[in-house]
Amino acid sequence: MFYTTDRNDHGLSHDPFKAIVAPRPIGWISTRAKDGSVNLAPYSFFNAISDRPKLVMFSSVGMKDSASFAIETGEFVANLATRQLATQMNQTSAVAERGTSEFGFSGLTEAPSRLVAAPRVAESPAALECRVTHSFRPTGLNGEPSENVVVIGQVVGIHIDEAILKDGVIDMALAAPLSRLGYLDYAVADQVFQMARPRSPDGGEV
């Protein structure tokens, strides 16, 4: 089958777009507003976009608390969502009034960060402390802005629970990071395999 996205006439019961762009890592974003309000919410429009400097981004459908708090304070934390924390992660996706802390009703614990005011999820085995470098609304071909707000942050500090380390690396089977598929589907990284990068025709690494 083929269809164009201007008409989106795929004829399926649900839009398959996000099921094709999958799996997507989940950015479990914690923020603290200037007035002290704390927010925690998961975003599947999330990824690392640079290693030097270390940059991550999340994209919010509309100016929700995570985006507005991050933009007004210039800080956020990206916590690792795992299979063990899937239920709590899902609870923090609930729509709540501004100023309502998702830590409270999900049973999660706020842990202090080292370099930013936003707390991190104590139960998460890894967290990235970030400072905002850019925020914007991306535009489409017609020049009109998306309803999404993109927030990019530079990672300034990294927390890792040593329980997920094995032989000097993060063991993905121990960490069991959670990812978002299409629809209501999620996946966990519990099968890992390795492949060495191929060499170029002249014998050097690609």
C-alpha atoms as a printed R data frame, in Angstrom:
    type eleno elety resid chain resno      x      y      z
1   ATOM     1    CA   MET     A     1  0.000  0.000  0.000
2   ATOM     2    CA   PHE     A     2  0.974  3.633 -0.415
3   ATOM     3    CA   TYR     A     3 -0.627  6.866  0.662
4   ATOM     4    CA   THR     A     4  0.308 10.526  0.827
5   ATOM     5    CA   THR     A     5  0.337 12.265  4.175
6   ATOM     6    CA   ASP     A     6 -1.480 15.365  2.965
7   ATOM     7    CA   ARG     A     7 -4.620 13.211  2.616
8   ATOM     8    CA   ASN     A     8 -3.616 10.531  5.151
9   ATOM     9    CA   ASP     A     9 -6.084  8.167  3.499
10  ATOM    10    CA   HIS     A    10 -4.394  4.948  4.631
11  ATOM    11    CA   GLY     A    11 -7.721  3.256  5.340
12  ATOM    12    CA   LEU     A    12 -6.372  1.577  8.464
13  ATOM    13    CA   SER     A    13 -8.054  1.660 11.848
14  ATOM    14    CA   HIS     A    14 -5.142  3.694 13.312
15  ATOM    15    CA   ASP     A    15 -2.489  5.968 11.849
16  ATOM    16    CA   PRO     A    16  0.637  3.794 11.332
17  ATOM    17    CA   PHE     A    17  3.195  6.637 11.309
18  ATOM    18    CA   LYS     A    18  4.497  6.260 14.859
19  ATOM    19    CA   ALA     A    19  4.425  2.457 14.569
20  ATOM    20    CA   ILE     A    20  6.896  2.722 11.685
21  ATOM    21    CA   VAL     A    21  9.215  5.116 13.513
22  ATOM    22    CA   ALA     A    22  9.818  2.574 16.267
23  ATOM    23    CA   PRO     A    23 11.086  1.692 18.751
24  ATOM    24    CA   ARG     A    24 11.506  5.151 20.225
25  ATOM    25    CA   PRO     A    25 13.380  5.758 23.493
26  ATOM    26    CA   ILE     A    26 11.309  7.343 26.222
27  ATOM    27    CA   GLY     A    27 12.499 10.593 27.728
28  ATOM    28    CA   TRP     A    28 11.128 10.618 31.261
29  ATOM    29    CA   ILE     A    29 11.467 14.331 31.844
30  ATOM    30    CA   SER     A    30 11.526 15.872 35.307
31  ATOM    31    CA   THR     A    31 11.470 19.636 35.793
32  ATOM    32    CA   ARG     A    32 11.090 22.233 38.518
33  ATOM    33    CA   ALA     A    33  9.416 25.592 37.803
34  ATOM    34    CA   LYS     A    34 10.645 28.882 39.211
35  ATOM    35    CA   ASP     A    35  7.802 28.776 41.741
36  ATOM    36    CA   GLY     A    36  9.026 25.377 42.959
37  ATOM    37    CA   SER     A    37  6.370 23.252 41.213
38  ATOM    38    CA   VAL     A    38  7.683 19.863 40.095
39  ATOM    39    CA   ASN     A    39  6.619 17.934 37.007
40  ATOM    40    CA   LEU     A    40  7.436 14.457 35.700
41  ATOM    41    CA   ALA     A    41  6.188 13.147 32.345
42  ATOM    42    CA   PRO     A    42  7.245 10.669 29.639
43  ATOM    43    CA   TYR     A    43  7.946 11.696 26.035
44  ATOM    44    CA   SER     A    44  8.425  9.249 23.185
45  ATOM    45    CA   PHE     A    45  9.520 12.056 20.875
46  ATOM    46    CA   PHE     A    46 12.936 11.936 22.550
47  ATOM    47    CA   ASN     A    47 16.482 11.089 21.573
48  ATOM    48    CA   ALA     A    48 20.179 11.879 21.793
49  ATOM    49    CA   ILE     A    49 21.195 14.108 18.886
50  ATOM    50    CA   SER     A    50 24.887 14.813 19.526
51  ATOM    51    CA   ASP     A    51 27.821 13.355 21.440
52  ATOM    52    CA   ARG     A    52 30.177 16.373 21.318
53  ATOM    53    CA   PRO     A    53 28.632 18.207 23.033
54  ATOM    54    CA   LYS     A    54 26.232 15.713 24.543
55  ATOM    55    CA   LEU     A    55 22.764 16.908 23.494
56  ATOM    56    CA   VAL     A    56 19.321 15.374 23.942
57  ATOM    57    CA   MET     A    57 15.920 16.599 22.817
58  ATOM    58    CA   PHE     A    58 12.284 16.050 23.686
59  ATOM    59    CA   SER     A    59  9.256 17.247 21.780
60  ATOM    60    CA   SER     A    60  6.021 18.155 23.562
61  ATOM    61    CA   VAL     A    61  2.648 18.222 21.843
62  ATOM    62    CA   GLY     A    62  1.747 21.743 22.897
63  ATOM    63    CA   MET     A    63  3.315 23.827 25.649
64  ATOM    64    CA   LYS     A    64  2.866 21.354 28.493
65  ATOM    65    CA   ASP     A    65  4.451 21.727 31.919
66  ATOM    66    CA   SER     A    66  7.631 19.821 31.017
67  ATOM    67    CA   ALA     A    67  8.381 22.178 28.141
68  ATOM    68    CA   SER     A    68  7.275 25.375 29.883
69  ATOM    69    CA   PHE     A    69  9.157 24.571 33.111
70  ATOM    70    CA   ALA     A    70 12.304 23.598 31.195
71  ATOM    71    CA   ILE     A    71 12.193 26.746 29.084
72  ATOM    72    CA   GLU     A    72 11.520 29.123 31.989
73  ATOM    73    CA   THR     A    73 14.288 27.665 34.189
74  ATOM    74    CA   GLY     A    74 16.678 26.437 31.489
75  ATOM    75    CA   GLU     A    75 16.972 22.996 33.101
76  ATOM    76    CA   PHE     A    76 15.540 19.475 33.029
77  ATOM    77    CA   VAL     A    77 16.477 15.877 33.832
78  ATOM    78    CA   ALA     A    78 15.973 12.929 31.477
79  ATOM    79    CA   ASN     A    79 15.453  9.795 33.577
80  ATOM    80    CA   LEU     A    80 15.799  6.273 32.183
81  ATOM    81    CA   ALA     A    81 12.411  4.539 31.939
82  ATOM    82    CA   THR     A    82 12.748  0.787 32.536
83  ATOM    83    CA   ARG     A    83 10.546 -2.299 32.458
84  ATOM    84    CA   GLN     A    84 10.482 -2.364 36.254
85  ATOM    85    CA   LEU     A    85  9.173  1.213 36.316
86  ATOM    86    CA   ALA     A    86  6.730  0.894 33.405
87  ATOM    87    CA   THR     A    87  3.593  1.195 35.542
88  ATOM    88    CA   GLN     A    88  4.830  4.292 37.350
89  ATOM    89    CA   MET     A    89  6.026  5.808 34.077
90  ATOM    90    CA   ASN     A    90  2.579  5.315 32.581
91  ATOM    91    CA   GLN     A    91  0.940  6.906 35.640
92  ATOM    92    CA   THR     A    92  3.015 10.043 35.138
93  ATOM    93    CA   SER     A    93  1.515 10.463 31.647
94  ATOM    94    CA   ALA     A    94 -1.842 11.359 33.220
95  ATOM    95    CA   VAL     A    95 -3.172 14.866 32.627
96  ATOM    96    CA   ALA     A    96 -2.804 16.834 35.854
97  ATOM    97    CA   GLU     A    97 -3.235 20.470 36.813
98  ATOM    98    CA   ARG     A    98 -0.179 22.695 36.771
99  ATOM    99    CA   GLY     A    99  1.577 22.456 40.094
100 ATOM   100    CA   THR     A   100  0.554 18.829 40.702
101 ATOM   101    CA   SER     A   101  3.634 16.669 41.185
102 ATOM   102    CA   GLU     A   102  3.465 13.345 39.378
103 ATOM   103    CA   PHE     A   103  6.033 12.053 41.857
104 ATOM   104    CA   GLY     A   104  3.331 12.166 44.503
105 ATOM   105    CA   PHE     A   105  0.547 10.169 42.874
106 ATOM   106    CA   SER     A   106  2.877  7.672 41.137
107 ATOM   107    CA   GLY     A   107  4.676  6.712 44.337
108 ATOM   108    CA   LEU     A   108  8.081  7.738 42.995
109 ATOM   109    CA   THR     A   109 10.778  9.459 45.012
110 ATOM   110    CA   GLU     A   110 12.388 12.807 44.225
111 ATOM   111    CA   ALA     A   111 16.174 12.650 44.414
112 ATOM   112    CA   PRO     A   112 18.293 15.808 44.340
113 ATOM   113    CA   SER     A   113 20.342 16.513 41.246
114 ATOM   114    CA   ARG     A   114 23.913 17.774 41.513
115 ATOM   115    CA   LEU     A   115 24.002 20.596 38.945
116 ATOM   116    CA   VAL     A   116 20.370 21.507 38.220
117 ATOM   117    CA   ALA     A   117 17.385 22.342 40.427
118 ATOM   118    CA   ALA     A   118 15.084 19.778 38.793
119 ATOM   119    CA   PRO     A   119 14.872 16.525 40.765
120 ATOM   120    CA   ARG     A   120 15.571 13.120 39.295
121 ATOM   121    CA   VAL     A   121 13.677  9.857 39.783
122 ATOM   122    CA   ALA     A   122 15.432  8.038 42.628
123 ATOM   123    CA   GLU     A   123 14.169  4.652 41.428
124 ATOM   124    CA   SER     A   124 15.559  5.107 37.897
125 ATOM   125    CA   PRO     A   125 18.983  3.499 37.312
126 ATOM   126    CA   ALA     A   126 20.254  6.384 35.163
127 ATOM   127    CA   ALA     A   127 19.566 10.077 34.702
128 ATOM   128    CA   LEU     A   128 20.900 12.914 32.579
129 ATOM   129    CA   GLU     A   129 21.048 16.382 34.103
130 ATOM   130    CA   CYS     A   130 20.516 18.899 31.288
131 ATOM   131    CA   ARG     A   131 20.647 22.622 30.641
132 ATOM   132    CA   VAL     A   132 18.507 24.001 27.808
133 ATOM   133    CA   THR     A   133 20.342 25.264 24.727
134 ATOM   134    CA   HIS     A   134 17.419 25.729 22.298
135 ATOM   135    CA   SER     A   135 13.627 25.597 22.194
136 ATOM   136    CA   PHE     A   136 11.479 26.110 19.118
137 ATOM   137    CA   ARG     A   137  8.443 24.991 17.131
138 ATOM   138    CA   PRO     A   138  9.528 23.106 13.985
139 ATOM   139    CA   THR     A   139  7.890 24.058 10.700
140 ATOM   140    CA   GLY     A   140  6.459 21.996  7.876
141 ATOM   141    CA   LEU     A   141  6.897 22.369  4.101
142 ATOM   142    CA   ASN     A   142  4.338 25.161  4.036
143 ATOM   143    CA   GLY     A   143  6.261 27.131  6.640
144 ATOM   144    CA   GLU     A   144  3.551 26.778  9.268
145 ATOM   145    CA   PRO     A   145  4.777 25.862 12.762
146 ATOM   146    CA   SER     A   146  3.989 22.490 14.286
147 ATOM   147    CA   GLU     A   147  1.924 22.317 17.433
148 ATOM   148    CA   ASN     A   148  4.941 20.595 18.999
149 ATOM   149    CA   VAL     A   149  7.551 22.388 21.082
150 ATOM   150    CA   VAL     A   150 11.088 21.000 20.802
151 ATOM   151    CA   VAL     A   151 13.441 21.454 23.747
152 ATOM   152    CA   ILE     A   152 17.147 20.679 23.348
153 ATOM   153    CA   GLY     A   153 19.406 20.346 26.359
154 ATOM   154    CA   GLN     A   154 23.095 19.785 26.886
155 ATOM   155    CA   VAL     A   155 23.880 16.974 29.300
156 ATOM   156    CA   VAL     A   156 26.015 18.422 32.090
157 ATOM   157    CA   GLY     A   157 25.899 15.500 34.533
158 ATOM   158    CA   ILE     A   158 25.140 11.792 34.402
159 ATOM   159    CA   HIS     A   159 23.940  9.484 37.195
160 ATOM   160    CA   ILE     A   160 24.331  5.689 36.841
161 ATOM   161    CA   ASP     A   161 23.354  3.045 39.369
162 ATOM   162    CA   GLU     A   162 26.344  0.701 39.505
163 ATOM   163    CA   ALA     A   163 23.925 -2.234 39.759
164 ATOM   164    CA   ILE     A   164 23.397 -2.027 35.976
165 ATOM   165    CA   LEU     A   165 27.136 -1.986 35.193
166 ATOM   166    CA   LYS     A   166 28.953 -5.158 34.126
167 ATOM   167    CA   ASP     A   167 32.550 -5.345 32.923
168 ATOM   168    CA   GLY     A   168 32.750 -1.582 32.605
169 ATOM   169    CA   VAL     A   169 29.642 -1.067 30.459
170 ATOM   170    CA   ILE     A   170 25.907 -0.687 31.033
171 ATOM   171    CA   ASP     A   171 24.372 -4.143 30.740
172 ATOM   172    CA   MET     A   172 21.160 -3.624 28.773
173 ATOM   173    CA   ALA     A   173 19.656 -6.853 30.088
174 ATOM   174    CA   LEU     A   174 20.065 -5.505 33.626
175 ATOM   175    CA   ALA     A   175 18.902 -1.984 32.777
176 ATOM   176    CA   ALA     A   176 15.946 -3.216 30.673
177 ATOM   177    CA   PRO     A   177 15.268  0.192 29.052
178 ATOM   178    CA   LEU     A   178 11.687  0.691 27.950
179 ATOM   179    CA   SER     A   179 10.794  1.929 24.473
180 ATOM   180    CA   ARG     A   180  7.604  3.110 22.809
181 ATOM   181    CA   LEU     A   181  6.212  1.396 19.736
182 ATOM   182    CA   GLY     A   182  3.041  2.379 17.914
183 ATOM   183    CA   TYR     A   183 -0.448  2.559 19.358
184 ATOM   184    CA   LEU     A   184 -0.481  1.332 23.007
185 ATOM   185    CA   ASP     A   185  2.532 -0.932 22.517
186 ATOM   186    CA   TYR     A   186  5.811 -0.838 24.400
187 ATOM   187    CA   ALA     A   187  8.954 -2.972 24.222
188 ATOM   188    CA   VAL     A   188 11.873 -3.741 26.482
189 ATOM   189    CA   ALA     A   189 15.458 -4.336 25.391
190 ATOM   190    CA   ASP     A   190 15.962 -7.856 26.738
191 ATOM   191    CA   GLN     A   191 17.720 -9.407 23.722
192 ATOM   192    CA   VAL     A   192 21.061 -7.878 22.818
193 ATOM   193    CA   PHE     A   193 23.511 -8.778 20.049
194 ATOM   194    CA   GLN     A   194 26.686 -7.148 18.801
195 ATOM   195    CA   MET     A   195 28.015 -6.323 15.322
196 ATOM   196    CA   ALA     A   196 31.417 -4.859 14.525
197 ATOM   197    CA   ARG     A   197 31.489 -1.934 12.098
198 ATOM   198    CA   PRO     A   198 32.602 -2.989  8.590
199 ATOM   199    CA   ARG     A   199 35.878 -1.851  7.111
200 ATOM   200    CA   SER     A   200 36.066  0.344  4.022
201 ATOM   201    CA   PRO     A   201 37.417 -1.080  0.728
202 ATOM   202    CA   ASP     A   202 40.868  0.383  1.491
203 ATOM   203    CA   GLY     A   203 41.006 -1.551  4.758
204 ATOM   204    CA   GLY     A   204 40.192  1.329  7.087
205 ATOM   205    CA   GLU     A   205 37.186  1.601  9.362
206 ATOM   206    CA   VAL     A   206 34.053  3.137  7.880
